[in-house]
Amino acid sequence: MNSFIKGTSIYLRAISLADASEDYLQWINDAETTKGLVTGTFPSTMEDLKSYLTHVSTDSKTIMFAICQNDGDRHVGNIKLDNFDWVSRTAELGILLGAKDTWGQGIGTESCQLLLSYAFEELNLRKVSLTVYDNNPGAIRLYEKIGFQTEGRLRKHIFANDVYIDKLWMGIFKEELK
């Protein structure tokens, strides 16, 4: 275990090229897993995944972590901060919980809380934003549960599964984190 941020059931560590696996490739090619994400719009190959991991692990404008279970060190997803504005002290959050057998166990909530604590305490950010598609009510509930508030709605903005869906902008300030 090479944890950077340790939680109760999971830890966050730096993502690396070594994380390119058949499981990870399955996550990003699975329509249910990527519902509501830009990832998954087009099929990905192992070469695509390796290229992405090489880029993101060296990109100074992105901080991406692998989400790993404390019990067994299994990589189950990723979470990141990017689009930093250091003058306004803001960034955007993105999460992919790929291992379906971990859904509904609070890993998404714990991952977000750990990353937000890091963002607010260590990076001295004052606000973190994200976008979520209206066809992902589970994610919306998760974000609202930890304190995110809807700040805007782009109506019928995304085309997915033969329909246009709304894209929501959500944000959270340090004092709103639950």
Secondary structure, 3 states (H helix, E strand, C coil): CCCCEECCCEEEEECCHHHCCHHHHHHHCCCCCCCCCCCCCCCCCHHHHHHHHHHHHHCCCEEEEEEEECCCCCEEEEEEEEEEECCCCEEEEEEEECCHHHCCCCHHHHHHHHHHHHHHHHCCCCEEEEEEECCCHHHHHHHHHCCCEEEEEEEEEEEECCEEEEEEEEEEEHHHCC
